[in-house]
């Protein structure tokens, strides 16, 4: 049976400002493409009937990106009141009629999604062991099945964090559990969380498997985004050093340089992602993400995020520069 996919993308992405003032968080670049692109690429090989996106602030940019780059049948619904994950999922009810895969885009996960086509369980949640479970929603297990879900526990009850990828076979049970959650006004820190609705399903007899993942990379903060950039570039081994050799520049792998980027008299890498239309002149750039049409001149950058159409000129710094900015140093 085909799987339907729900992807909530309505969050404001406040931890990634100033970049998310002008673009939604899922469209922030990492390792050569938006975070959302990496998430959608996870679906290749699955029997996906369609994808429902739950959009919010700057949602038109999400729709434009998806329609321009992917051929999945898609729908878009808008979450006007940011009151939690569960009400967001409830907005998709008119579109969902098959088993559903819910993916949150704060993270990039290396998960065995092909397993979903053969499991007989009521659902699957992907988990990973973490050192500090207080930051995450966690799962308590009995064997391979989940007995309890706890959102950001003050007292650790499990070290298995739920990574934001959920497969649910019975969509009707899901939506009725969300209705019950909201009717009973069960909130965590003022919001209706999906985990609390899934706990209602578990209490009513649903059997959810926990499947471990080896890789779970966060994209929610500048530091985490740079770490994810390093991971993906290392995994893919991306570099196009030969193309830029004629511009008196060196690209140190692993790095990604978009085809339309211009490098002159510069050293780029390792762990650098450079988007389309960017120009880098007389500069050294390491461990950084440079977005579309940015200009870097006479600069030494490390551990930096540079937004669309930004201009940076000057000496060694670590920067987090939003779109359309102009920074002249020294």
C-alpha positions in Angstrom: 0.0 0.0 0.0 1.4 3.5 -0.8 2.5 5.8 2.0 1.4 9.4 2.4 3.9 11.8 3.9 3.2 14.8 6.1 6.0 17.4 6.6 5.3 20.2 9.1 7.3 23.3 8.1 5.4 26.1 9.9 7.9 27.0 12.6 9.5 30.4 12.8 13.1 29.1 13.2 14.0 31.7 15.8 17.2 30.0 16.7 18.5 30.5 13.2 17.9 34.2 12.9 18.8 36.5 11.2 18.6 34.0 8.3 15.0 33.0 9.0 13.7 36.5 8.9 13.7 36.3 5.1 13.5 32.5 4.4 11.8 29.6 6.2 14.1 27.4 8.2 13.7 24.4 5.9 15.2 26.4 3.1 18.4 27.3 4.9 21.3 25.7 2.9 23.5 22.9 4.2 26.0 20.9 2.0 24.8 22.3 -1.3 21.0 22.3 -0.9 18.3 23.4 1.5 17.6 21.2 4.6 14.2 20.3 3.1 15.9 19.0 0.0 17.9 16.5 2.1 14.7 15.4 3.8 12.8 14.9 0.6 15.7 12.9 -0.9 15.2 10.4 2.0 11.9 9.4 0.3 13.5 8.1 -2.9 12.7 4.5 -3.3 9.5 4.6 -1.2 6.0 4.1 -2.7 4.9 7.7 -1.9 1.4 8.6 -3.0 1.7 12.3 -2.1 3.2 14.7 0.4 1.2 17.2 2.5 3.2 20.2 3.7 2.0 22.2 6.7 3.3 25.7 6.1 3.3 29.0 8.0 5.5 32.1 7.8 7.0 32.4 4.2 5.2 29.3 3.2 5.1 30.5 -0.4 8.8 29.9 -0.6 8.4 26.3 0.5 5.8 25.7 -2.2 7.9 27.4 -4.9 11.0 25.3 -4.0 9.2 22.0 -3.8 7.3 22.5 -7.1 10.5 23.6 -8.9 12.7 20.7 -7.7 10.5 17.6 -7.0 7.8 15.7 -8.9 5.9 14.2 -5.9 2.2 15.0 -5.9 1.9 17.7 -3.2 -0.6 19.6 -1.1 -0.1 22.6 1.1 -2.1 23.6 4.2 -1.4 26.6 6.4 -1.1 26.5 10.2 -2.3 30.0 11.2 -2.2 29.4 14.9 1.1 28.0 16.2 -0.3 26.0 19.1 1.6 22.8 18.7 2.5 19.8 16.5 -0.7 17.9 17.1 -3.1 20.6 15.8 -0.7 21.0 12.8 -1.0 17.4 11.9 -4.8 17.6 12.4 -5.0 20.1 9.5 -4.0 17.4 7.1 -7.0 15.2 7.9 -8.9 15.8 4.7 -5.9 14.6 2.6 -4.8 11.5 4.5 -6.4 8.1 3.8 -3.5 5.7 3.9 -0.6 4.9 6.3 1.2 8.1 7.0 4.8 9.0 7.5 5.4 12.2 9.5 8.8 13.9 9.2 9.9 17.0 11.1 12.6 19.0 9.3 14.7 20.2 12.2 17.0 17.3 11.7 18.6 15.1 9.0 18.3 11.4 9.7 19.9 8.4 8.1 16.9 6.0 8.6 16.0 2.7 7.0 12.7 3.9 5.6 12.4 0.8 3.3 11.6 -1.2 6.4 8.2 0.6 6.6 7.0 -1.3 3.5 7.2 -4.6 5.3 6.5 -4.0 9.0 3.4 -5.5 10.6 3.4 -3.1 13.6 0.9 -0.4 14.1 3.7 2.1 13.7 7.4 2.8 13.8 9.3 5.6 15.6 13.0 6.1 14.9 15.1 6.7 18.0 18.8 7.4 18.9 20.7 7.1 22.2 21.7 10.5 23.5 23.8 11.7 26.4 21.3 14.3 27.7 17.7 13.1 27.2 16.3 16.2 29.0 16.5 18.2 25.7 14.4 15.7 23.7 11.2 13.7 23.6 12.2 10.2 24.7 10.8 6.7 24.4 10.5 4.0 27.1 10.6 0.5 25.7 9.4 -3.0 26.6 11.5 -5.1 24.2 11.2 -3.5 20.8 7.8 -1.7 21.5 7.3 1.7 23.0 5.3 1.9 26.2 5.7 5.5 27.1 6.6 8.8 25.4 7.9 11.7 27.5 8.5 15.2 26.1 11.7 16.8 27.5 11.7 14.9 30.8 13.1 16.9 33.8 14.1 13.5 35.3 15.6 11.2 32.7 13.4 8.1 32.2 15.2 6.9 29.0 18.2 7.8 26.9 16.4 7.0 23.6 15.4 10.3 21.9 12.7 10.2 19.3 14.3 11.8 16.2 11.2 13.2 14.5 10.3 10.5 12.0 7.0 8.6 12.7 5.2 6.0 10.7 1.5 5.3 11.6 -0.5 2.6 9.9 -3.9 3.7 11.2 -4.5 7.3 10.2 -8.0 7.3 11.7 -6.7 6.3 15.1 -4.1 9.1 14.9 -6.7 11.8 14.2 -9.1 10.5 16.8 -6.2 10.6 19.4 -5.4 14.2 18.4 -9.1 15.1 18.9 -9.0 13.5 22.3 -5.8 15.2 23.2 -7.3 18.6 22.5 -10.7 17.8 24.1 -8.9 16.8 27.3 -6.6 19.9 26.9 -3.4 17.9 27.4 -0.6 20.4 26.9 3.2 20.3 27.4 4.6 23.8 28.1 1.5 25.3 26.7 1.4 23.4 23.4 -0.3 20.2 22.1 2.6 17.8 21.3 2.3 14.9 18.9 4.0 12.7 21.5 1.0 13.1 23.8 -1.4 12.1 21.1 0.7 9.0 20.3 0.7 8.2 24.0 -3.1 8.1 23.9 -2.8 5.6 21.0 -0.4 3.5 23.0 -2.7 3.5 26.0 -5.5 2.4 23.7 -3.5 -0.6 22.5 -1.4 0.6 19.5 1.9 -1.3 19.1 4.7 1.1 18.0 8.2 -0.2 17.3 11.3 1.7 18.1 13.9 1.5 15.3 17.4 2.9 16.0 19.3 5.2 13.7 23.0 5.7 13.6 22.9 9.3 12.3 20.8 12.1 13.6 22.1 15.6 12.6 20.5 18.7 14.0 19.8 21.8 11.9 18.2 24.1 14.4 21.1 26.4 15.5 24.0 27.9 13.7 26.5 25.6 15.4 24.4 22.5 14.7 23.9 23.6 11.1 27.7 23.8 10.6 28.2 20.4 12.2 25.5 18.9 9.8 27.3 20.6 6.9 30.5 18.9 8.0 28.8 15.5 8.3 27.1 15.5 4.9 30.1 16.8 3.1 32.3 14.1 4.7 29.7 11.4 3.9 29.4 12.5 0.2 33.0 13.5 -0.3 31.9 16.5 -2.3 34.4 18.7 -4.1 34.8 20.1 -7.5 38.4 21.2 -7.3 39.2 20.7 -11.0 36.6 23.2 -12.1 38.0 26.1 -10.1 41.7 25.3 -10.7 41.8 27.8 -13.6 40.7 30.6 -11.4 43.9 30.5 -9.3 41.9 29.0 -6.4 42.1 25.9 -4.4 39.1 23.9 -3.0 40.1 21.6 -0.2 37.7 18.6 0.2 35.2 17.9 1.4 33.5 21.0 0.1 30.7 21.9 -2.3 30.9 24.8 -4.8 27.8 25.5 -6.9 28.4 25.5 -10.7 27.6 29.2 -11.0 29.9 30.3 -8.1 33.0 32.3 -9.0 36.3 31.8 -7.1 39.3 34.0 -7.7 42.7 33.9 -5.9 41.0 32.1 -2.9 41.3 29.0 -0.8 38.1 27.3 0.1 37.6 24.4 2.5 37.5 22.1 4.1 33.8 21.8 5.1 32.6 24.7 3.0 29.3 24.9 1.1 29.0 27.7 -1.5 25.7 28.3 -3.2 24.8 29.5 -6.7 25.8 33.0 -7.8 28.3 33.5 -5.0 31.6 35.3 -5.7 34.7 34.8 -3.5 37.8 36.9 -4.2 41.2 37.1 -2.4 39.8 35.1 0.5 40.2 32.1 2.7 37.0 30.4 3.8 36.9 27.3 6.1 34.0 25.4 7.8 31.3 27.8 6.6 28.1 28.0 4.6 27.8 30.7 2.0 24.3 31.3 0.6 23.1 32.5 -2.8 24.6 35.5 -4.5 26.9 36.4 -1.6 30.1 38.3 -2.2 33.2 37.6 0.0 36.3 39.7 -0.7 39.6 40.1 1.1 38.4 38.1 4.0 39.3 35.1 6.2 36.2 33.3 7.4 35.8 30.3 9.6 32.7 28.8 11.3 30.5 31.4 9.5 27.0 31.5 8.0 26.5 34.1 5.3 23.0 34.8 3.9 21.7 35.5 0.5 23.0 38.7 -1.3 25.2 39.5 1.7 28.6 41.2 1.1 31.6 40.7 3.4 34.9 42.5 3.0 37.7 42.6 5.5 39.8 40.7 7.9 39.5 37.4 9.9 36.2 37.0 11.7 33.5 34.5 12.6 30.2 35.7 11.3 26.5 35.0 11.3 25.3 37.4 8.6 21.7 37.5 7.4 20.4 38.1 3.9 21.1 41.4 2.1 23.6 42.5 4.7 26.9 44.4 4.0 29.8 44.0 6.3 33.1 45.9 5.7 35.8 45.0 8.2 39.1 46.7 9.0 
